[in-house]
């Protein structure tokens, strides 16, 4: 059964922009975040506190957070280690996220360590976040396939997810990092996960490499999952996954939810304006099919 309402987690300002080659100013990032908030988005991943050597685009995250208003929007940040968490806390992040992979190959390429070692590193992060009374979200990458290891077993995804929840993550976002999933593989994955984990503790983070993101999201919603990660204008991709296109576009997800009568609280027109504005800043078209169609009609 489909949920009555869905929470959209907007990852464009972080996941969508982090791999852009040309530096994006603090002003442009803040303008994007404010447009998203004005459109009704209540949960925005605004930056990450990783080593700037590895992700130079996120080097100005402190300045971005400093410019954000203290309002009802949850502005979150990615924090891979204690140093990152301390920076996020000092910057005023309202929530943080940690990330692991369900495949050994991706874990080694992405964060230069095994899955077990990556989870071990998070123990201190989780303890510090708990002491600071700040919620931690967990990302699990490559849940439906890996560019290095190929297929990924639902059992491995369950093991990693179970461990991250036991550490204290309140939610696990399931990432189809290279976008190879279909509703069939999504359902196989959820068959394994939902036997032990409630749908309220899960979110989906789908890439649209093969044009399957929306149908995979629909399949997940039918299983009771009501939190969806998306990126305005379809921004983003994965630097470690050759050929993997961006995240599913927020505009397309909102259009789907509206058509299904599912409450989301987001103004689609304002969301499209936000996507068009950042796309113009980046010098390329908005990748959302919904945005393209409605912009053409209104123009």
PyMOL commands that set and color helices and strands:
alter all, ss='L'
color gray80, all
select helices_A, chain A and resi 12-16+26-38+56-58+61-66+82-91+104-111+115-131+154-167+183-193+199-201+213-222+232-234+250-260+268-282+289-298
alter helices_A, ss='H'
color red, helices_A
select strands_A, chain A and resi 7-10+43-48+74-78+95-101+135-141+171-176+202-206+227-230
alter strands_A, ss='S'
color yellow, strands_A
deselect
rebuild
show_as cartoon
